[in-house]
């Protein structure tokens, strides 16, 4: 007896020039909702499931969104010791975050049941991105599921290639794009933006946002069609019950005092003390009024006090145009900046905006320090890293340290995106660069402070960034009809507001953009206003950065490695590496440098000082360069025969100096002129078809050309003898009876060596 996989329902829509296919009915039939989404040969499975009962003891919506990479999707086996997927990669965490953000505002506010969305990458063609498919799949699964959801939403990527905005460009096309804009929205408005750019102007960004919102309408319409045809009835849930009587009592009791505190207490710490005192007083009053056999609902009272504070802060901003710390809508808090704040490190910068303070530290490494990536993306390594740490003391709190959380990974990635386009290419600055931003104090937008501190640290380290980058966070307060766009939001405005809109860039244009909102969406008019205010603020911050350090330092730290880059013939790589790496290890041991060799023949030499790197460079060039007829080399006698001496004049390469060419006078026995291990200067006079090299010391002593030396060298029959000896050309005889003519041409040999290094 054979069974059926179930009826498959197929839907599709064109997004730009790409067809996106959504199917449901075959996989994961017990999930609340399940779909596959495909573009090209990239496919993801998205599922959405809700618990039957609300989670007890929580006062928030317990939504979890996970993106699961499966390495089989790209035909790979995981690189870990266990050869199976472990904890999510940084790329997977970032896709989970970008999927979560447009979904979260679209659930009922009184829903406390757990909702879990899992997106699994099933196939990846290395050309079509999976992140926007993750958003579409999560939304479609929720839309047809029994989970209450006010969607659908869709995601789309916009690139800027050859001056044209492109919808859903491929991975290879994105290599030439000045913009990587990822956005999501509903049919009516945009509700998530994430972008990296190479100094793109604000007007172009707005056009890209408008194009993206138009492009996603087809896939939103398809999801509505799926809901109408296949959608499950939305589950009945137990809404969070609000005691309206208690709420009204708490508001009436506390609002006069809250109004006074908000109006009179500007300092955040003093305001928090006053609010805490009011809360304790109100709770004590309710405790006195409550009968002995029952207890007041402390959680609800605290929540209502928070609601009252939120209502007054928002009212004052919209009605009076005054923010909690007394600023107007566009004023930035006081700014301060320093560099070289730490000894020994390669570069450091400290940036402060109000009570937000971030210290960034730069470390320079060799190419082998680049991060190896083991995920589904084609990129296998990256040389610019930005890590962000948010310790508990930065907010005056205490919690366990358990490594970076999703938020820390996301903030580090945003700061990395903001500066990536300004990092010099590897052929100009061949270092791996790691920036670590340590949050020292937090009161709003530490991620953008990280951008500013990192710009200072990079310049302090001598990294020749193309231009300084600064960042600022914008906020929004809206009551549905009125709105206020706030520049440089602090913690309270972020917590109580409707939008967190972060913009980073140079004086020329934007390099990073991120928007999260708590309402269903915002219009492009609001985005236009936010971008304009952000640009004005950015210019002020860049002025402070320029006053602190106008340009990158011209010298690296004494403690930073010194890098030299060579380009050799790829066919010569084996000669440098040697059998089993013997040759390159020998060079590293002799000079103390680190050497990295790329497949294209690029050689990176990292030394603790200049001379060691120069010596290693000379040794490598000696291994790969071809002998040049007429060039003078300093070599070492490696073997002596009756007819002449063999001289190693290049690493691993020797030639023969016939006895007739060993001196500028007649030599009877070769041992009378040179001994094993002697260093002598010789000229290459001939290279035969088999690669055998003929050398002449007499040519150096006499100042002959290679042609002249060949005329006097007849395979051992002396031609011309020493009759052309130049007066004084041979110098004085040394204690061994030899003439030492090497010194006379030392300058010439040194010049040759310089040419060799330049080659």
C-alpha positions in Angstrom: 0.0 0.0 0.0 1.4 3.4 -1.0 0.7 6.7 0.6 0.6 10.2 -0.6 2.9 13.1 0.2 -0.2 15.4 0.3 -1.5 17.8 -2.2 1.0 20.5 -3.1 -0.3 24.0 -3.6 2.0 26.2 -5.7 1.9 30.0 -5.9 4.4 32.3 -7.6 5.0 36.0 -8.3 7.6 38.0 -10.2 9.7 40.3 -8.0 11.7 42.3 -10.5 12.9 39.8 -13.1 13.0 36.9 -10.6 10.2 34.4 -10.1 9.6 33.5 -6.4 7.7 30.3 -5.9 5.9 29.4 -2.7 4.6 25.9 -2.1 2.7 24.4 0.8 1.1 21.0 1.5 4.1 18.6 1.1 6.4 19.2 4.1 5.9 19.7 7.9 2.2 19.0 8.0 2.0 19.1 11.8 3.4 22.7 12.0 0.9 25.5 12.5 1.9 26.7 9.0 4.6 25.5 6.6 5.8 26.7 3.2 8.8 26.4 1.0 10.1 29.4 -0.9 12.3 29.2 -3.9 14.2 31.6 -6.1 16.5 30.0 -8.7 17.8 26.9 -6.9 17.9 28.5 -3.5 15.1 27.1 -1.3 14.1 27.5 2.3 11.5 25.8 4.5 9.6 28.1 6.9 7.4 26.9 9.7 5.3 28.8 12.3 3.8 27.2 15.4 2.1 28.6 18.5 1.7 27.0 21.9 -1.8 26.2 23.1 -1.6 28.2 26.3 0.1 31.6 27.2 3.4 31.4 28.9 3.0 32.0 32.6 4.8 34.8 34.4 5.7 37.0 31.4 4.6 40.5 30.4 5.9 40.4 26.9 5.2 38.5 23.6 7.4 35.4 23.6 8.3 35.2 19.9 11.4 33.3 18.7 12.7 33.3 15.2 15.6 31.0 14.2 17.4 30.5 10.9 18.9 27.1 10.5 21.8 26.6 8.0 22.2 23.1 6.6 25.6 22.7 4.9 24.1 20.1 2.6 22.2 22.9 1.0 25.4 23.9 -0.8 26.8 20.4 -1.1 29.3 20.9 1.8 30.2 19.0 4.9 30.6 21.1 8.0 34.1 22.0 8.9 33.9 21.4 12.7 35.5 18.5 14.5 32.1 16.8 14.8 31.3 17.4 11.1 27.7 18.5 11.9 26.1 21.8 12.4 26.5 23.3 15.8 25.5 26.7 17.2 24.3 29.2 14.6 27.0 31.0 12.6 27.1 34.8 12.7 25.5 34.9 9.2 22.7 32.7 10.4 22.1 34.9 13.5 22.0 38.0 11.3 19.4 36.4 9.0 17.3 35.4 12.0 17.4 39.0 13.2 16.5 40.4 9.9 13.6 38.0 9.7 12.4 38.7 13.2 12.3 42.5 13.0 9.5 43.0 10.4 7.3 40.3 12.0 7.4 41.4 15.6 5.3 44.5 15.3 2.5 42.6 13.6 1.1 40.4 16.4 -1.7 41.3 18.8 -0.4 43.3 21.8 -2.2 41.0 24.2 -0.9 37.7 22.8 1.4 36.0 25.3 1.4 32.5 23.8 4.8 31.3 22.6 5.2 31.6 18.8 8.2 29.9 17.2 9.2 30.5 13.6 12.0 28.3 12.2 13.4 28.8 8.7 15.7 26.1 7.4 17.9 26.5 4.3 17.3 23.4 2.2 19.2 24.3 -1.0 21.5 27.2 -1.9 22.7 27.7 -5.5 25.5 30.2 -4.5 23.8 32.9 -6.7 20.5 33.7 -5.1 20.4 35.1 -1.5 18.4 33.3 1.1 17.8 36.1 3.6 14.8 37.8 1.8 13.3 34.3 1.1 13.5 33.8 4.9 11.3 36.9 5.5 8.8 35.9 2.8 8.7 32.3 4.0 8.2 33.2 7.7 5.4 35.6 6.7 3.7 33.1 4.4 3.8 30.4 7.1 2.3 32.7 9.7 -0.3 34.0 7.2 -1.7 30.5 6.4 -1.3 29.3 10.0 -3.6 29.5 13.0 -1.3 32.1 14.6 -2.9 35.5 15.0 -0.9 37.7 12.6 -1.5 41.1 11.1 0.6 40.5 8.0 1.6 39.6 5.4 5.0 41.2 4.9 7.6 40.6 2.2 11.3 41.2 1.9 13.3 42.5 -1.1 16.9 43.4 -1.8 17.9 46.4 -3.9 21.3 46.9 -5.5 22.9 49.9 -7.2 24.9 48.5 -10.2 26.3 50.7 -13.0 24.1 53.6 -11.8 20.9 51.6 -12.0 18.8 50.3 -9.1 18.4 46.5 -9.4 15.7 44.4 -7.7 17.0 41.1 -6.1 20.4 41.1 -7.7 22.4 37.8 -7.5 25.4 37.3 -5.3 27.8 37.7 -8.2 26.0 40.9 -9.4 26.3 42.3 -5.8 30.1 42.2 -6.1 29.8 45.4 -8.3 27.0 47.0 -6.4 27.4 50.3 -4.4 24.3 49.4 -2.3 23.0 46.4 -0.5 19.6 47.4 0.7 17.4 44.8 2.4 13.9 45.9 3.4 10.6 44.6 4.4 7.1 45.9 4.6 3.4 45.4 4.4 1.1 46.4 1.6 0.9 49.9 3.0 4.2 50.8 4.6 7.9 49.9 5.1 8.6 48.4 8.5 12.3 47.2 8.3 15.4 48.5 6.6 19.0 47.1 6.7 21.6 48.5 4.3 25.2 48.8 3.6 26.5 51.3 1.0 29.5 52.9 -0.5 28.7 56.6 0.2 25.3 56.6 -1.5 23.4 59.9 -1.2 20.1 60.1 0.7 17.9 60.8 -2.4 19.1 57.6 -4.1 18.3 55.7 -0.9 14.8 57.1 -0.9 14.3 56.0 -4.5 15.6 52.6 -3.7 13.1 52.3 -0.7 10.2 53.4 -2.9 11.3 50.9 -5.6 11.6 48.1 -3.1 8.2 48.7 -1.6 6.6 48.6 -5.0 8.5 45.4 -5.9 7.2 43.5 -2.9 3.5 44.1 -3.6 3.2 41.0 -5.9 4.5 38.6 -3.3 2.3 40.2 -0.6 -0.8 39.7 -2.9 0.2 36.0 -3.3 0.2 35.5 0.4 -3.2 37.1 0.8 -4.4 34.7 -1.9 -2.9 31.8 0.0 -4.7 32.9 3.2 -8.0 33.1 1.3 -7.7 29.7 -0.3 -5.8 27.7 2.3 -5.5 29.6 5.5 -6.4 28.0 8.8 -8.9 29.8 11.1 -6.9 31.9 13.6 -6.7 30.3 17.0 -8.6 31.7 19.9 -6.2 32.7 22.6 -6.5 34.0 26.1 -5.7 37.7 25.9 -3.7 39.3 28.6 -6.3 40.8 31.0 -6.0 44.4 31.9 -7.6 45.5 35.2 -8.9 48.8 33.8 -10.1 49.9 37.3 -6.7 49.5 38.8 -5.1 51.1 35.8 -7.3 54.2 36.1 -6.5 54.4 39.9 -2.7 54.1 39.3 -2.9 56.8 36.6 -4.9 59.2 38.8 -2.7 58.6 41.8 0.7 58.9 39.9 0.2 61.2 36.9 0.6 64.6 38.8 3.9 63.5 40.3 5.0 61.9 37.0 4.3 65.2 35.2 6.3 67.1 37.8 9.3 64.7 37.6 9.3 64.7 33.7 9.1 68.5 33.6 11.6 69.3 36.4 14.2 66.5 36.6 16.4 66.6 33.5 19.2 64.4 34.7 18.6 60.7 33.9 20.0 59.3 37.1 18.1 61.7 39.3 14.9 61.2 37.3 15.2 57.4 37.7 15.7 57.9 41.4 12.5 60.0 41.6 10.5 57.5 39.5 11.7 54.6 41.7 10.7 56.5 44.8 7.3 57.2 43.4 6.8 53.5 42.5 7.9 52.3 45.9 5.5 54.8 47.5 2.5 53.7 45.4 3.2 50.0 46.0 3.4 50.7 49.7 0.1 52.5 49.7 -1.6 49.5 47.9 0.0 47.1 50.3 -1.5 49.0 53.3 -4.9 49.0 51.7 -4.9 45.3 50.8 -6.5 42.8 53.1 -4.1 40.4 55.0 -5.3 37.3 53.1 -4.5 38.8 49.6 -1.6 40.7 48.0 -1.6 43.6 45.6 -0.8 42.9 41.9 2.6 44.3 42.1 3.4 43.4 38.5 0.3 45.2 37.1 0.9 48.3 39.3 4.5 48.6 38.0 3.3 48.1 34.4 0.7 50.9 34.8 3.2 53.2 36.3 5.4 52.6 33.2 2.4 53.2 31.0 1.8 56.5 32.7 5.4 57.6 32.3 5.3 56.6 28.6 2.1 58.6 28.0 3.5 61.7 29.6 6.8 61.6 27.9 5.2 61.1 24.5 2.6 63.8 25.2 5.2 66.3 26.2 7.3 65.6 23.0 4.3 66.0 20.7 2.4 68.8 22.5 5.3 70.9 23.9 8.2 69.9 21.6 10.4 69.1 24.6 12.2 65.9 25.2 12.9 64.2 28.6 16.4 65.9 28.9 15.1 69.3 27.8 16.4 69.1 24.2 14.4 70.0 21.1 13.9 67.5 18.2 17.3 68.1 16.5 19.9 68.9 19.1 22.7 66.4 19.7 23.9 65.7 23.2 27.4 66.9 24.1 30.2 65.2 22.1 33.7 64.3 23.1 36.5 62.2 21.5 40.0 61.0 22.2 42.6 58.8 20.5 45.6 56.7 21.8 43.8 56.0 25.1 45.5 52.7 25.7 49.3 51.9 25.7 50.8 49.1 23.6 47.7 48.4 21.4 47.9 49.2 17.7 45.2 51.9 17.8 42.5 53.1 20.1 39.7 55.6 20.2 37.2 56.8 22.8 33.9 58.5 21.8 31.2 59.9 24.0 27.8 61.3 23.2 25.9 62.3 26.4 26.1 59.3 28.7 26.9 56.9 25.9 30.6 56.1 25.8 32.4 53.5 23.6 36.0 52.6 23.4 37.2 50.9 20.2 40.5 49.1 19.9 42.2 48.1 16.6 44.5 45.1 16.1 46.5 44.6 12.9 47.4 41.1 11.8 48.7 39.1 8.9 46.6 37.5 6.2 46.6 34.2 8.0 44.6 36.0 10.8 41.7 36.5 8.5 38.5 34.8 9.7 37.6 31.6 7.9 33.9 31.3 7.2 32.0 28.1 7.3 28.5 29.0 6.1 26.4 28.8 3.0 27.7 32.0 1.4 30.3 31.8 -1.3 32.7 34.1 0.7 35.1 31.8 2.5 37.1 34.4 4.5 37.1 38.1 5.6 39.9 40.3 6.7 38.0 43.1 8.4 36.3 42.1 11.6 34.2 44.2 14.0 33.2 42.9 17.4 31.0 44.6 19.9 30.8 44.0 23.6 28.0 45.2 26.0 29.0 44.4 29.6 26.5 44.8 32.4 28.4 47.6 34.1 27.6 49.8 31.1 24.0 50.2 32.4 24.8 49.8 36.1 23.4 46.3 36.2 24.5 42.8 37.0 24.1 39.7 34.9 26.0 36.5 34.0 28.5 36.8 31.2 27.7 34.1 28.6 29.4 35.3 25.5 27.9 37.5 22.8 24.2 37.6 22.5 22.3 38.1 19.3 22.0 41.8 19.9 25.8 42.1 20.3 26.4 40.2 17.1 23.9 42.4 15.3 25.4 45.7 16.6 28.9 44.5 15.7 27.8 43.6 12.2 26.1 47.0 11.7 29.3 48.9 12.8 31.3 46.6 10.5 29.0 47.4 7.6 29.3 51.1 8.3 33.1 51.1 7.9 33.7 48.2 5.5 33.5 50.4 2.3 36.1 52.7 3.8 38.7 50.0 4.5 41.6 50.0 2.0 41.9 47.0 -0.3 44.3 44.3 0.6 46.8 45.2 -2.2 47.1 48.7 -0.7 47.1 47.7 3.0 47.8 44.0 3.4 46.6 43.6 7.0 43.8 41.7 8.6 42.0 44.3 10.7 40.1 43.5 13.9 38.1 46.3 15.7 36.6 45.6 19.1 34.1 48.1 20.5 33.7 48.0 24.3 30.7 49.8 25.6 31.7 51.7 28.7 28.4 53.5 29.4 25.1 53.1 27.6 22.2 55.6 27.3 21.1 55.2 23.7 22.7 54.1 20.4 25.9 52.4 21.4 26.1 50.9 17.9 26.5 54.3 16.3 28.9 55.4 19.0 30.9 52.2 18.1 31.1 53.5 14.5 32.5 56.8 15.7 35.0 55.3 18.2 36.1 52.8 15.5 36.8 55.5 13.0 39.1 57.2 15.6 40.8 53.9 16.4 41.4 53.0 12.8 43.0 56.4 12.1 45.0 56.1 15.3 46.3 52.8 14.1 47.4 54.2 10.8 44.9 52.4 8.7 44.4 54.6 5.6 40.7 54.6 5.6 39.1 56.4 2.6 37.1 58.8 4.7 36.0 59.1 8.4 32.6 57.6 9.2 30.1 58.8 11.9 26.8 57.4 13.0 23.6 58.7 14.7 20.3 57.2 15.8 17.0 58.8 15.0 13.7 58.1 16.8 10.0 58.6 16.2 7.1 59.5 18.4 3.7 59.3 16.7 0.1 59.3 17.8 -1.3 58.3 14.4 -1.9 61.8 13.1 1.1 63.7 14.4 4.7 62.7 14.5 8.1 63.9 15.8 11.4 62.7 14.4 14.1 62.9 17.1 17.8 63.3 16.5 20.2 61.3 18.8 17.7 59.4 20.9 18.6 58.4 24.4 17.6 55.2 26.1 14.2 56.3 27.4 13.2 57.6 23.9 14.3 54.3 22.3 12.3 52.3 24.9 9.2 54.5 24.8 9.3 55.5 21.1 8.1 54.0 17.9 11.3 53.8 15.8 15.0 53.2 16.0 16.5 54.5 12.8 20.3 54.4 12.6 22.3 56.1 9.9 26.1 56.0 9.4 28.1 57.6 6.7 30.8 60.0 5.5 30.5 63.6 4.4 29.7 62.3 0.9 27.0 59.8 1.6 25.5 56.9 3.6 27.5 53.7 4.4 25.0 51.9 6.6 21.3 52.1 7.5 19.1 50.2 10.0 15.5 50.7 10.9 13.4 48.9 13.5 9.9 50.1 14.4 7.2 49.1 16.9 4.3 50.3 14.8 3.0 48.6 11.6 5.0 50.8 9.2 6.1 54.3 8.3 6.0 56.3 5.1 8.8 57.5 2.9 8.0 61.1 4.0 9.0 60.2 7.5 12.1 58.4 6.2 13.1 61.5 4.1 12.8 63.7 7.2 14.8 61.2 9.3 17.6 61.0 6.7 17.9 64.8 6.4 18.1 65.2 10.2 20.6 62.4 10.4 22.8 64.0 7.8 22.9 67.3 9.7 23.9 65.4 12.9 26.5 63.4 11.1 28.3 66.5 9.9 28.5 67.8 13.4 30.0 64.5 14.7 32.5 64.4 11.7 33.7 67.9 12.7 34.4 66.6 16.2 36.3 63.6 14.8 38.3 65.8 12.5 39.3 68.1 15.3 40.5 65.1 17.3 42.5 63.5 14.5 42.3 65.1 11.1 43.7 62.1 9.1 45.1 58.6 9.6 48.5 58.5 11.1 51.3 58.0 8.6 53.2 55.5 10.8 52.0 52.3 12.3 52.4 51.5 16.0 55.8 50.2 17.0 53.9 47.0 18.2 52.1 46.4 14.9 53.6 43.9 12.4 55.3 45.3 9.2 53.8 44.0 6.0 55.4 43.7 2.6 53.6 42.4 -0.5 55.4 40.7 -3.4 53.9 39.3 -6.6 55.7 36.3 -8.0 55.0 33.9 -10.9 52.5 31.4 -9.6 54.6 28.6 -11.2 57.4 29.6 -8.7 55.3 29.1 -5.6 56.7 25.6 -5.2 60.2 26.9 -5.2 59.4 29.3 -2.3 57.5 26.7 -0.3 59.9 23.9 -0.9 59.4 20.1 -0.2 57.0 19.9 2.7 57.3 23.6 3.3 61.0 23.2 4.1 62.2 26.4 2.3 59.5 28.8 3.6 60.0 27.5 7.1 63.7 28.1 6.8 63.2 31.7 5.7 60.8 32.3 8.6 63.2 30.8 11.1 66.1 32.8 9.8 64.3 36.2 9.7 61.6 35.8 12.3 58.8 36.9 9.9 55.5 35.3 9.0 54.9 34.4 5.3 51.6 33.8 3.6 51.4 32.8 0.0 48.2 33.1 -2.1 47.5 30.9 -5.1 47.8 33.8 -7.5 51.4 34.4 -6.5 50.8 37.1 -4.0 53.3 36.8 -1.0 52.6 38.6 2.3 55.6 39.1 4.6 54.9 40.2 8.1 57.9 41.1 10.3 58.2 42.7 13.7 60.6 45.3 12.1 61.6 46.6 8.7 65.0 44.9 8.3 63.7 41.4 9.0 60.9 41.8 6.4 63.5 43.2 3.9 65.8 40.2 4.4 62.9 37.8 3.9 61.9 39.7 0.8 65.4 39.4 -0.7 65.5 35.7 0.1 62.2 35.1 -1.6 63.1 37.1 -4.7 66.3 35.2 -4.9 64.4 32.0 -5.1 62.1 33.1 -7.9 64.0 35.4 -10.1 65.8 34.2 -13.2 69.5 34.9 -13.6 70.2 37.8 -15.9 73.2 37.9 -18.2 75.4 40.8 -17.4 74.2 41.2 -13.8 76.6 41.0 -10.9 75.8 38.8 -7.9 77.5 38.1 -4.6 77.7 34.3 -4.2 79.3 31.7 -2.0 81.8 29.0 -3.3 80.0 25.7 -2.9 82.3 23.3 -4.7 85.9 23.3 -6.1 87.1 21.3 -9.1 90.5 21.5 -10.8 89.0 23.3 -13.7 87.1 25.9 -11.7 84.7 26.8 -8.8 81.0 26.4 -8.5 79.3 29.4 -6.9 75.8 29.6 -5.4 74.9 33.1 -6.6 71.2 32.8 -6.0 69.4 30.6 -3.5 69.4 27.1 -4.8 71.1 28.2 -8.0 74.8 27.9 -8.8 77.1 28.5 -11.8 80.6 27.6 -12.8 83.5 30.1 -12.8 86.2 28.6 -15.0 89.8 28.8 -13.6 90.6 31.2 -16.4 87.9 33.6 -15.2 88.6 33.4 -11.5 91.1 36.3 -11.3 92.6 39.1 -13.4 95.9 37.2 -13.6 96.9 33.7 -14.4 95.9 31.1 -11.7 97.6 27.7 -11.6 95.6 26.1 -8.9 92.0 27.1 -8.1 92.6 26.4 -4.4 95.2 29.2 -4.3 92.5 31.7 -5.2 89.3 30.6 -3.4 88.2 28.3 -0.7 84.8 26.6 0.1 82.5 29.1 1.7 84.3 32.2 0.4 81.9 35.0 -0.8 82.9 36.4 -4.2 81.3 38.7 -6.7 80.6 37.2 -10.1 78.9 38.2 -13.3 76.6 36.0 -15.3 78.1 35.7 -18.7 76.1 33.0 -20.3 73.2 30.6 -19.8 73.0 27.6 -22.1 69.7 26.0 -23.3 69.9 23.4 -20.5 70.0 26.3 -17.9 73.6 25.9 -17.0 75.1 29.2 -15.9 78.6 30.5 -16.7 80.0 33.0 -14.3 83.1 35.2 -14.4 84.9 36.9 -11.5 87.4 38.4 -13.8 84.7 40.4 -15.6 83.9 42.1 -12.3 87.6 42.8 -11.5 88.3 44.1 -15.0 85.0 45.9 -15.5 84.2 43.9 -18.6 80.8 43.4 -20.1 79.4 39.9 -20.4 80.3 39.9 -24.1 83.8 40.8 -23.3 84.0 38.0 -20.8 82.7 35.5 -23.3 85.3 36.5 -25.8 88.0 35.8 -23.3 86.5 32.5 -22.1 87.0 29.7 -24.6 85.8 26.8 -22.5 88.9 26.8 -20.4 91.5 28.1 -23.0 92.4 31.5 -21.8 91.9 34.1 -24.4 93.5 37.5 -23.9 95.0 36.4 -20.6 95.5 39.2 -18.2 97.0 41.6 -20.7 94.1 43.9 -20.5 94.5 44.2 -16.8 93.5 47.7 -15.7 95.9 49.6 -13.6 94.6 49.5 -10.0 91.5 47.7 -11.0 92.3 44.6 -9.0 92.9 46.3 -5.7 95.5 44.9 -3.3 96.3 41.3 -2.7 94.8 40.0 0.5 96.5 37.7 3.0 95.5 34.7 1.0 97.3 35.9 -2.1 94.1 37.0 -3.8 93.1 40.2 -5.3 89.8 41.4 -3.9 88.1 43.4 -6.6 84.6 43.0 -5.1 84.7 46.2 -3.2 85.3 48.3 -6.2 81.9 47.3 -7.7 80.1 47.1 -4.4 77.9 50.1 -5.3 77.0 48.5 -8.5 76.0 45.3 -6.8 74.0 47.2 -4.3 72.0 49.0 -7.0 71.3 45.7 -8.6 70.0 44.3 -5.3 67.7 47.4 -5.0 66.4 46.7 -8.5 65.7 43.2 -7.5 63.6 44.3 -4.5 61.6 46.7 -6.7 60.9 43.9 -9.1 
